[in-house]
Amino acid sequence: MAFPAAIVVPRDLPINSPIPDASFSVSTTVPADGTHGVTCTFTGSETVPAVFTNYQGGLSSGNVTPIGSTGIGYTLVSNLGSTYVTGTKNLGAAVFATNSTCLATPCYLTLGPTVTMQLVKLQQTLSNPMLPGGEYMDVTIGGLVSTTISVSSPIQITSQTCSVTTPSINVDLGSVPVRKFTTVGSSSDPVNFNIGVDCTGLTTNLNITFTDAFNPSNRTNTLPLSSTSIASGVGIQILRNGAAVSYGPDSNIAGTTNQIAIGQVTGTTTTIPLTARYVQTTSTIRGGSANGAATFTMSYQ
C-alpha cells in the first residue's frame, strides 16, 4: 500500500470514523505461472479457513484493527465484500486457473483481487504522530501465507483545523421604528453578515454552534437583549437560509446540541452567509438601544 507521506485528521472527527482521503486500494491478483500459490484440485470458488494476523499489535474490534497504540486503526475490505479482521474466518477463494492447470502446477488463491485499506480514527487525542511502514496484516491459508498487506513507508499524521477569518463581528441592525412590530413574532428586516473560514489545503466537514454569550444554557432561537439595553419587548435572531438558528453550548464536539452542519470544505476559504434581525417577544415594546451578544464555535469533522 502506497499511502501519501502525510495524512490530516479532522480535529473534531468523531471516534470510529473513517479519516477522509486516507484509503488506498491495491490489486492482489497474481498469475498462475507455476511459481506462486498452492496446489488446488477444484475450479470456480470454494471457501477456505483463513487466519488473519495483525503485525502492528492488537486484535480487531468490530471491523477495525488497531495500529498499536497510535490512536489510529484500519479496515481491510475486498471488492468481493469480505472484511478482513484478526482471527480465523472461512472466506471465498477465487481460483485464477483451470482445474487441469492447477493439478499440474501450483495456482494462486486470492481473497479478492482488490483490497482497500481505510484508516480510522480511534481516539480523540492521537498518541503518536507517525504511523510505521512495513507489514500490517497477513492472511495464512493451510499454513501458507496467501496475502500480505504492507504499507510502503511511514505516514505522518497531523491534526486538522481551519482558521476563522472573522473572529469578531459587529452586526448593525439599524434604527427600527416601534411601529414596525405589530405582534409577538413580528420582526425587523434582516441584515446580512458573513463568517469566514480558511481551510486552505484541508478537507473537512464544517459545523458551527451559536451560544448565548450571557446565558449559555439558552436553547431557544432568540437572543435576549443585554442588561445595558434600554429597549424591551424584543430579542435578536440569527438566521441561516431564512430559518432562525437555535443556540447551544460552547462546544466543538460532534453532535453538540443545535450544532449546524455547513457542509464539506475542500482546500479553500469559505463564507457562511447569515442574517440577523430583531423579533418581538412581548405584547408591549419600549424603544431605545437594543444590543445582544452571541459566540460561535467551529467544529471540523
C-alpha atoms as a printed R data frame, in Angstrom:
    type eleno elety resid chain resno       x       y       z
1   ATOM     1    CA   MET     A     1   0.000   0.000   0.000
2   ATOM     2    CA   ALA     A     2   1.454   3.366  -1.011
3   ATOM     3    CA   PHE     A     3  -0.302   5.968   1.140
4   ATOM     4    CA   PRO     A     4   0.571   9.672   0.956
5   ATOM     5    CA   ALA     A     5   3.534  10.658   3.141
6   ATOM     6    CA   ALA     A     6   1.243  12.836   5.282
7   ATOM     7    CA   ILE     A     7  -2.426  12.475   6.242
8   ATOM     8    CA   VAL     A     8  -4.516  15.067   8.054
9   ATOM     9    CA   VAL     A     9  -7.125  14.020  10.642
10  ATOM    10    CA   PRO     A    10 -10.018  16.471  11.172
11  ATOM    11    CA   ARG     A    11  -9.731  17.791  14.730
12  ATOM    12    CA   ASP     A    12 -13.343  17.043  15.657
13  ATOM    13    CA   LEU     A    13 -13.882  13.915  13.551
14  ATOM    14    CA   PRO     A    14 -15.999  11.519  15.672
15  ATOM    15    CA   ILE     A    15 -14.216   8.487  17.111
16  ATOM    16    CA   ASN     A    16 -14.513   5.331  14.944
17  ATOM    17    CA   SER     A    17 -14.998   7.423  11.801
18  ATOM    18    CA   PRO     A    18 -13.052   6.880   8.555
19  ATOM    19    CA   ILE     A    19 -10.359   9.515   8.033
20  ATOM    20    CA   PRO     A    20 -11.053  11.497   4.820
21  ATOM    21    CA   ASP     A    21  -8.616  10.934   1.947
22  ATOM    22    CA   ALA     A    22  -6.955   8.077   3.871
23  ATOM    23    CA   SER     A    23  -7.807   4.969   1.870
24  ATOM    24    CA   PHE     A    24  -5.823   3.041  -0.697
25  ATOM    25    CA   SER     A    25  -6.719   0.103  -2.924
26  ATOM    26    CA   VAL     A    26  -4.317  -2.469  -4.334
27  ATOM    27    CA   SER     A    27  -4.699  -5.454  -6.632
28  ATOM    28    CA   THR     A    28  -3.810  -8.827  -5.113
29  ATOM    29    CA   THR     A    29  -4.143 -10.756  -8.368
30  ATOM    30    CA   VAL     A    30  -1.123 -12.939  -9.175
31  ATOM    31    CA   PRO     A    31  -0.951 -15.067 -12.345
32  ATOM    32    CA   ALA     A    32  -0.985 -18.860 -12.050
33  ATOM    33    CA   ASP     A    33   2.508 -19.185 -13.513
34  ATOM    34    CA   GLY     A    34   3.604 -22.235 -11.561
35  ATOM    35    CA   THR     A    35   5.763 -20.281  -9.124
36  ATOM    36    CA   HIS     A    36   3.127 -18.741  -6.859
37  ATOM    37    CA   GLY     A    37   0.444 -20.054  -4.560
38  ATOM    38    CA   VAL     A    38  -0.701 -23.507  -3.542
39  ATOM    39    CA   THR     A    39  -1.770 -26.650  -5.344
40  ATOM    40    CA   CYS     A    40  -5.539 -26.923  -5.638
41  ATOM    41    CA   THR     A    41  -7.929 -29.510  -7.009
42  ATOM    42    CA   PHE     A    42 -11.107 -27.513  -7.600
43  ATOM    43    CA   THR     A    43 -12.430 -24.966 -10.021
44  ATOM    44    CA   GLY     A    44 -14.588 -21.907  -9.584
45  ATOM    45    CA   SER     A    45 -14.919 -20.815  -5.978
46  ATOM    46    CA   GLU     A    46 -14.547 -22.564  -2.631
47  ATOM    47    CA   THR     A    47 -14.374 -21.441   0.980
48  ATOM    48    CA   VAL     A    48 -11.179 -21.869   2.952
49  ATOM    49    CA   PRO     A    49 -10.241 -21.211   6.602
50  ATOM    50    CA   ALA     A    50  -8.047 -18.115   6.609
51  ATOM    51    CA   VAL     A    51  -6.041 -16.876   9.601
52  ATOM    52    CA   PHE     A    52  -5.580 -13.091   9.831
53  ATOM    53    CA   THR     A    53  -2.712 -11.734  11.942
54  ATOM    54    CA   ASN     A    54  -2.152  -8.061  12.819
55  ATOM    55    CA   TYR     A    55   1.574  -7.289  12.839
56  ATOM    56    CA   GLN     A    56   1.111  -3.833  14.382
57  ATOM    57    CA   GLY     A    57  -0.281  -5.163  17.653
58  ATOM    58    CA   GLY     A    58  -3.829  -5.546  18.914
59  ATOM    59    CA   LEU     A    59  -6.915  -7.507  17.960
60  ATOM    60    CA   SER     A    60  -9.693  -6.229  15.763
61  ATOM    61    CA   SER     A    61 -12.761  -4.688  17.373
62  ATOM    62    CA   GLY     A    62 -15.750  -4.860  15.104
63  ATOM    63    CA   ASN     A    63 -14.313  -4.337  11.627
64  ATOM    64    CA   VAL     A    64 -11.439  -2.095  12.772
65  ATOM    65    CA   THR     A    65  -7.912  -3.286  13.546
66  ATOM    66    CA   PRO     A    66  -5.723  -1.025  15.735
67  ATOM    67    CA   ILE     A    67  -2.279   0.199  14.695
68  ATOM    68    CA   GLY     A    68  -0.568  -0.369  18.019
69  ATOM    69    CA   SER     A    69  -1.302   2.448  20.479
70  ATOM    70    CA   THR     A    70  -1.271   5.262  17.912
71  ATOM    71    CA   GLY     A    71  -4.991   6.025  18.200
72  ATOM    72    CA   ILE     A    72  -5.441   5.094  14.529
73  ATOM    73    CA   GLY     A    73  -6.832   1.839  13.151
74  ATOM    74    CA   TYR     A    74  -7.680   0.426   9.754
75  ATOM    75    CA   THR     A    75 -10.253  -1.615   7.903
76  ATOM    76    CA   LEU     A    76  -9.477  -4.034   5.091
77  ATOM    77    CA   VAL     A    77 -12.261  -4.818   2.628
78  ATOM    78    CA   SER     A    78 -12.095  -6.784  -0.615
79  ATOM    79    CA   ASN     A    79 -14.074  -5.834  -3.677
80  ATOM    80    CA   LEU     A    80 -15.970  -9.101  -3.148
81  ATOM    81    CA   GLY     A    81 -17.387  -7.659   0.073
82  ATOM    82    CA   SER     A    82 -15.278  -9.579   2.590
83  ATOM    83    CA   THR     A    83 -13.878  -7.719   5.606
84  ATOM    84    CA   TYR     A    84 -10.503  -8.799   6.966
85  ATOM    85    CA   VAL     A    85 -10.143  -8.852  10.773
86  ATOM    86    CA   THR     A    86  -7.838 -10.729  13.133
87  ATOM    87    CA   GLY     A    87  -8.676 -14.366  13.818
88  ATOM    88    CA   THR     A    88  -9.865 -17.265  11.667
89  ATOM    89    CA   LYS     A    89 -12.702 -16.985   9.203
90  ATOM    90    CA   ASN     A    90 -13.994 -19.037   6.290
91  ATOM    91    CA   LEU     A    91 -13.737 -16.902   3.185
92  ATOM    92    CA   GLY     A    92 -14.275 -17.407  -0.513
93  ATOM    93    CA   ALA     A    93 -11.160 -18.120  -2.583
94  ATOM    94    CA   ALA     A    94 -11.234 -17.436  -6.311
95  ATOM    95    CA   VAL     A    95  -9.084 -19.778  -8.448
96  ATOM    96    CA   PHE     A    96  -7.116 -17.984 -11.152
97  ATOM    97    CA   ALA     A    97  -6.583 -21.026 -13.368
98  ATOM    98    CA   THR     A    98  -8.454 -24.018 -14.774
99  ATOM    99    CA   ASN     A    99  -8.634 -27.251 -12.818
100 ATOM   100    CA   SER     A   100  -6.276 -29.065 -15.187
101 ATOM   101    CA   THR     A   101  -3.659 -26.345 -14.829
102 ATOM   102    CA   CYS     A   102  -3.995 -26.455 -11.057
103 ATOM   103    CA   LEU     A   103  -3.481 -30.201 -10.977
104 ATOM   104    CA   ALA     A   104  -0.285 -29.852 -12.959
105 ATOM   105    CA   THR     A   105   1.273 -26.830 -11.251
106 ATOM   106    CA   PRO     A   106   0.522 -24.552  -8.284
107 ATOM   107    CA   CYS     A   107  -2.071 -21.883  -8.870
108 ATOM   108    CA   TYR     A   108  -2.808 -18.739  -6.884
109 ATOM   109    CA   LEU     A   109  -5.662 -18.286  -4.441
110 ATOM   110    CA   THR     A   110  -6.745 -14.761  -3.596
111 ATOM   111    CA   LEU     A   111  -9.323 -13.420  -1.152
112 ATOM   112    CA   GLY     A   112 -10.459 -10.800  -3.627
113 ATOM   113    CA   PRO     A   113  -8.461  -9.291  -6.491
114 ATOM   114    CA   THR     A   114  -8.708  -5.785  -4.961
115 ATOM   115    CA   VAL     A   115  -8.240  -4.886  -1.300
116 ATOM   116    CA   THR     A   116  -8.958  -1.430   0.147
117 ATOM   117    CA   MET     A   117  -7.309  -0.236   3.349
118 ATOM   118    CA   GLN     A   118  -9.097   2.627   5.137
119 ATOM   119    CA   LEU     A   119  -7.581   4.439   8.125
120 ATOM   120    CA   VAL     A   120  -9.952   5.085  11.051
121 ATOM   121    CA   LYS     A   121  -9.744   7.496  13.994
122 ATOM   122    CA   LEU     A   122  -9.921   5.539  17.275
123 ATOM   123    CA   GLN     A   123  -9.039   8.193  19.884
124 ATOM   124    CA   GLN     A   124  -9.715  11.885  20.324
125 ATOM   125    CA   THR     A   125  -6.057  12.505  21.168
126 ATOM   126    CA   LEU     A   126  -3.574  10.764  18.885
127 ATOM   127    CA   SER     A   127  -0.657   9.368  20.876
128 ATOM   128    CA   ASN     A   128   1.799   9.012  18.001
129 ATOM   129    CA   PRO     A   129   2.011  11.381  15.005
130 ATOM   130    CA   MET     A   130   3.773   8.762  12.863
131 ATOM   131    CA   LEU     A   131   2.312   5.507  11.551
132 ATOM   132    CA   PRO     A   132   5.016   2.920  10.825
133 ATOM   133    CA   GLY     A   133   5.763   1.462   7.443
134 ATOM   134    CA   GLY     A   134   6.083  -2.276   6.926
135 ATOM   135    CA   GLU     A   135   3.805  -5.279   7.300
136 ATOM   136    CA   TYR     A   136   0.359  -4.681   8.791
137 ATOM   137    CA   MET     A   137  -1.510  -7.951   8.277
138 ATOM   138    CA   ASP     A   138  -1.040 -11.281   6.598
139 ATOM   139    CA   VAL     A   139  -3.525 -13.965   5.620
140 ATOM   140    CA   THR     A   140  -2.488 -17.597   6.099
141 ATOM   141    CA   ILE     A   141  -4.284 -20.497   4.412
142 ATOM   142    CA   GLY     A   142  -3.250 -24.052   5.197
143 ATOM   143    CA   GLY     A   143  -0.081 -22.831   6.853
144 ATOM   144    CA   LEU     A   144   0.968 -20.839   3.776
145 ATOM   145    CA   VAL     A   145   0.873 -17.046   3.534
146 ATOM   146    CA   SER     A   146  -1.697 -16.181   0.880
147 ATOM   147    CA   THR     A   147  -1.756 -12.393   1.193
148 ATOM   148    CA   THR     A   148   0.422  -9.815   2.927
149 ATOM   149    CA   ILE     A   149  -0.794  -6.260   3.492
150 ATOM   150    CA   SER     A   150   2.067  -3.783   3.918
151 ATOM   151    CA   VAL     A   151   2.469  -0.007   3.969
152 ATOM   152    CA   SER     A   152   5.420   1.068   1.861
153 ATOM   153    CA   SER     A   153   6.685   3.898   4.098
154 ATOM   154    CA   PRO     A   154   5.830   5.716   7.366
155 ATOM   155    CA   ILE     A   155   2.834   8.095   7.356
156 ATOM   156    CA   GLN     A   156   2.913  11.458   9.116
157 ATOM   157    CA   ILE     A   157  -0.375  12.169  10.945
158 ATOM   158    CA   THR     A   158  -1.377  15.747  11.738
159 ATOM   159    CA   SER     A   159  -4.495  17.150  13.378
160 ATOM   160    CA   GLN     A   160  -6.549  19.256  11.024
161 ATOM   161    CA   THR     A   161  -8.001  22.617  11.838
162 ATOM   162    CA   CYS     A   162  -9.130  25.646   9.881
163 ATOM   163    CA   SER     A   163  -8.860  29.295  10.868
164 ATOM   164    CA   VAL     A   164 -11.701  31.763  11.278
165 ATOM   165    CA   THR     A   165 -11.037  34.916   9.271
166 ATOM   166    CA   THR     A   166 -13.814  36.898  11.002
167 ATOM   167    CA   PRO     A   167 -13.300  36.198  14.724
168 ATOM   168    CA   SER     A   168 -15.232  39.292  15.861
169 ATOM   169    CA   ILE     A   169 -18.309  40.507  14.018
170 ATOM   170    CA   ASN     A   170 -20.401  43.572  14.795
171 ATOM   171    CA   VAL     A   171 -23.799  43.475  13.081
172 ATOM   172    CA   ASP     A   172 -25.590  46.825  12.973
173 ATOM   173    CA   LEU     A   173 -29.331  46.157  12.849
174 ATOM   174    CA   GLY     A   174 -30.026  49.854  12.347
175 ATOM   175    CA   SER     A   175 -32.776  52.033  13.750
176 ATOM   176    CA   VAL     A   176 -36.143  50.312  13.629
177 ATOM   177    CA   PRO     A   177 -39.363  52.221  14.471
178 ATOM   178    CA   VAL     A   178 -41.558  50.647  17.137
179 ATOM   179    CA   ARG     A   179 -44.473  50.618  14.680
180 ATOM   180    CA   LYS     A   180 -42.559  48.021  12.642
181 ATOM   181    CA   PHE     A   181 -43.549  45.460  15.274
182 ATOM   182    CA   THR     A   182 -47.235  44.574  15.206
183 ATOM   183    CA   THR     A   183 -47.496  41.361  17.221
184 ATOM   184    CA   VAL     A   184 -45.373  38.829  19.060
185 ATOM   185    CA   GLY     A   185 -43.190  37.136  16.454
186 ATOM   186    CA   SER     A   186 -43.121  40.083  14.056
187 ATOM   187    CA   SER     A   187 -39.624  41.146  13.060
188 ATOM   188    CA   SER     A   188 -37.445  43.809  11.522
189 ATOM   189    CA   ASP     A   189 -35.862  43.453   8.100
190 ATOM   190    CA   PRO     A   190 -32.909  41.042   8.216
191 ATOM   191    CA   VAL     A   191 -29.364  42.378   7.927
192 ATOM   192    CA   ASN     A   192 -26.725  40.314   6.132
193 ATOM   193    CA   PHE     A   193 -23.402  39.294   7.643
194 ATOM   194    CA   ASN     A   194 -20.833  36.562   6.988
195 ATOM   195    CA   ILE     A   195 -18.491  34.277   8.889
196 ATOM   196    CA   GLY     A   196 -15.298  33.485   7.001
197 ATOM   197    CA   VAL     A   197 -13.289  30.275   7.413
198 ATOM   198    CA   ASP     A   198  -9.948  29.450   5.794
199 ATOM   199    CA   CYS     A   199  -9.411  25.719   5.185
200 ATOM   200    CA   THR     A   200  -6.661  26.057   2.602
201 ATOM   201    CA   GLY     A   201  -5.024  22.701   1.935
202 ATOM   202    CA   LEU     A   202  -7.524  20.789   4.074
203 ATOM   203    CA   THR     A   203 -10.678  18.741   3.586
204 ATOM   204    CA   THR     A   204 -13.212  18.806   6.402
205 ATOM   205    CA   ASN     A   205 -16.898  18.749   7.222
206 ATOM   206    CA   LEU     A   206 -17.604  22.182   8.655
207 ATOM   207    CA   ASN     A   207 -20.057  22.663  11.543
208 ATOM   208    CA   ILE     A   208 -20.944  25.637  13.734
209 ATOM   209    CA   THR     A   209 -22.740  26.196  17.040
210 ATOM   210    CA   PHE     A   210 -24.010  29.574  18.280
211 ATOM   211    CA   THR     A   211 -24.066  30.256  22.027
212 ATOM   212    CA   ASP     A   212 -25.844  32.953  24.039
213 ATOM   213    CA   ALA     A   213 -22.916  34.924  25.483
214 ATOM   214    CA   PHE     A   214 -24.819  35.951  28.635
215 ATOM   215    CA   ASN     A   215 -26.891  32.788  29.139
216 ATOM   216    CA   PRO     A   216 -25.036  29.717  27.798
217 ATOM   217    CA   SER     A   217 -27.956  27.442  28.776
218 ATOM   218    CA   ASN     A   218 -30.267  29.210  26.299
219 ATOM   219    CA   ARG     A   219 -31.532  26.640  23.771
220 ATOM   220    CA   THR     A   220 -34.167  28.809  22.091
221 ATOM   221    CA   ASN     A   221 -33.796  30.602  18.771
222 ATOM   222    CA   THR     A   222 -33.977  34.083  20.322
223 ATOM   223    CA   LEU     A   223 -31.154  36.026  21.938
224 ATOM   224    CA   PRO     A   224 -32.347  38.251  24.824
225 ATOM   225    CA   LEU     A   225 -31.172  41.835  24.951
226 ATOM   226    CA   SER     A   226 -28.180  42.656  27.129
227 ATOM   227    CA   SER     A   227 -28.743  44.155  30.588
228 ATOM   228    CA   THR     A   228 -27.385  47.504  29.384
229 ATOM   229    CA   SER     A   229 -30.040  47.818  26.672
230 ATOM   230    CA   ILE     A   230 -32.792  50.390  27.163
231 ATOM   231    CA   ALA     A   231 -35.302  48.806  24.783
232 ATOM   232    CA   SER     A   232 -37.512  45.920  25.875
233 ATOM   233    CA   GLY     A   233 -40.022  43.546  24.326
234 ATOM   234    CA   VAL     A   234 -37.708  42.401  21.537
235 ATOM   235    CA   GLY     A   235 -34.920  39.886  21.096
236 ATOM   236    CA   ILE     A   236 -32.416  39.098  18.377
237 ATOM   237    CA   GLN     A   237 -32.436  36.178  15.970
238 ATOM   238    CA   ILE     A   238 -29.673  34.832  13.732
239 ATOM   239    CA   LEU     A   239 -30.914  33.159  10.564
240 ATOM   240    CA   ARG     A   240 -29.343  30.717   8.129
241 ATOM   241    CA   ASN     A   241 -31.141  30.113   4.846
242 ATOM   242    CA   GLY     A   242 -34.065  32.109   6.225
243 ATOM   243    CA   ALA     A   243 -34.573  29.962   9.338
244 ATOM   244    CA   ALA     A   244 -33.752  31.141  12.856
245 ATOM   245    CA   VAL     A   245 -30.930  29.118  14.404
246 ATOM   246    CA   SER     A   246 -31.201  27.784  17.953
247 ATOM   247    CA   TYR     A   247 -28.448  28.340  20.486
248 ATOM   248    CA   GLY     A   248 -26.335  25.591  22.007
249 ATOM   249    CA   PRO     A   249 -23.347  25.016  24.292
250 ATOM   250    CA   ASP     A   250 -19.889  26.383  23.566
251 ATOM   251    CA   SER     A   251 -18.531  23.028  22.376
252 ATOM   252    CA   ASN     A   252 -16.798  21.670  19.281
253 ATOM   253    CA   ILE     A   253 -17.778  18.045  19.973
254 ATOM   254    CA   ALA     A   254 -19.530  16.361  17.056
255 ATOM   255    CA   GLY     A   255 -23.284  16.177  17.619
256 ATOM   256    CA   THR     A   256 -23.397  19.076  20.079
257 ATOM   257    CA   THR     A   257 -26.954  20.317  20.745
258 ATOM   258    CA   ASN     A   258 -28.117  22.684  17.980
259 ATOM   259    CA   GLN     A   259 -24.879  22.256  16.030
260 ATOM   260    CA   ILE     A   260 -25.380  23.248  12.388
261 ATOM   261    CA   ALA     A   261 -23.806  21.286   9.528
262 ATOM   262    CA   ILE     A   262 -22.414  23.699   6.952
263 ATOM   263    CA   GLY     A   263 -21.028  21.064   4.593
264 ATOM   264    CA   GLN     A   264 -17.720  19.793   3.281
265 ATOM   265    CA   VAL     A   265 -14.960  22.272   2.532
266 ATOM   266    CA   THR     A   266 -12.087  21.130   0.339
267 ATOM   267    CA   GLY     A   267  -8.855  23.107   0.313
268 ATOM   268    CA   THR     A   268 -10.274  26.592   0.133
269 ATOM   269    CA   THR     A   269 -11.694  29.540   2.026
270 ATOM   270    CA   THR     A   270 -15.424  29.644   2.524
271 ATOM   271    CA   THR     A   271 -18.033  32.132   3.641
272 ATOM   272    CA   ILE     A   272 -21.031  31.244   5.778
273 ATOM   273    CA   PRO     A   273 -23.824  33.696   4.860
274 ATOM   274    CA   LEU     A   274 -26.167  34.645   7.694
275 ATOM   275    CA   THR     A   275 -28.675  37.329   8.616
276 ATOM   276    CA   ALA     A   276 -29.803  38.882  11.892
277 ATOM   277    CA   ARG     A   277 -32.990  40.676  12.911
278 ATOM   278    CA   TYR     A   278 -34.985  41.951  15.852
279 ATOM   279    CA   VAL     A   279 -38.055  39.911  16.782
280 ATOM   280    CA   GLN     A   280 -40.941  40.954  19.034
281 ATOM   281    CA   THR     A   281 -41.115  38.813  22.187
282 ATOM   282    CA   THR     A   282 -43.835  40.521  24.293
283 ATOM   283    CA   SER     A   283 -47.018  42.430  23.576
284 ATOM   284    CA   THR     A   284 -45.515  45.708  24.783
285 ATOM   285    CA   ILE     A   285 -42.366  47.241  23.305
286 ATOM   286    CA   ARG     A   286 -40.247  50.071  24.623
287 ATOM   287    CA   GLY     A   287 -37.821  51.895  22.330
288 ATOM   288    CA   GLY     A   288 -34.146  52.516  22.971
289 ATOM   289    CA   SER     A   289 -30.810  50.813  22.468
290 ATOM   290    CA   ALA     A   290 -31.150  47.082  21.819
291 ATOM   291    CA   ASN     A   291 -27.987  45.011  21.925
292 ATOM   292    CA   GLY     A   292 -27.140  41.351  22.357
293 ATOM   293    CA   ALA     A   293 -24.100  39.109  22.114
294 ATOM   294    CA   ALA     A   294 -23.524  35.581  20.870
295 ATOM   295    CA   THR     A   295 -20.426  33.490  20.315
296 ATOM   296    CA   PHE     A   296 -19.849  30.825  17.697
297 ATOM   297    CA   THR     A   297 -17.781  27.643  17.871
298 ATOM   298    CA   MET     A   298 -16.493  25.838  14.791
299 ATOM   299    CA   SER     A   299 -16.265  22.056  14.630
300 ATOM   300    CA   TYR     A   300 -14.114  20.385  11.967
301 ATOM   301    CA   GLN     A   301 -15.270  16.790  11.440
